[in-house]
């Protein structure tokens, strides 16, 4: 496999060898005007469905270009079925959460509005562009699905019963994260992290009474929301996910 090709782009169209792929306008600008690539230059492309390929710039027009899909270099691999629910925080910290969660292999991101969520507007399109950029950079082969923001209560009302929801409970009444993760056989799971102001008492009571939830503690120190997201996802990947060679076979 050629490893010196640095450019790696996501294709929303499913790819196959010996076909021509049309980058979108943003990608054409990047390839031609930023990287100044020419006919014959090679890039990597993945489509989130069939795997990853080497493509070669085939033709360049005034404002377009086509790429010939030459060779498949990686078979498709899906990330674990791990969802992240988080209460959006300030823009730059939310950006950090979106990129970090993508790199940590979540399969779906659900912005969750709670009583103490302080954030202007949740821009789903912005999140969708960010997960693609993070996936291109971290070499994952699929793209997390980004959901529309919804209130926590509504999410719980329609929650799939076969999916375990671990909520990060900073009050100290949650169970030990390693113990809980190690002893939960579910392969369909989700992690929920609250806002800077924490969950309200009402929200904690609502979460605790659900049959599909478990309260999880990450020690005595209070973590910032963005720290808590990365810590919880990292623990799950290390104990149950694809960081754990044994588990991910
Ligand atoms: N305002 C809260 C307080 O002072 O207690 C802190 C909220 S914390 C900034 C944001 C979220 O991160 C919490 O709602 C929780 O989901 C998670 N979190 C932070 N520290 C945690 C811990 N030690 N254990 C479990 N979850 C934690």
Boltz pocket constraint, residues with backbone or C-beta under 6 A from the ligand:
constraints:
  - pocket:
      binder: B
      contacts: [[A, 167], [A, 168], [A, 169], [A, 170], [A, 171], [A, 174], [A, 192], [A, 193], [A, 194], [A, 195], [A, 196], [A, 197], [A, 198], [A, 199], [A, 216], [A, 217], [A, 218], [A, 219], [A, 220], [A, 221], [A, 222], [A, 223], [A, 224], [A, 225], [A, 228]]
      max_distance: 6.0
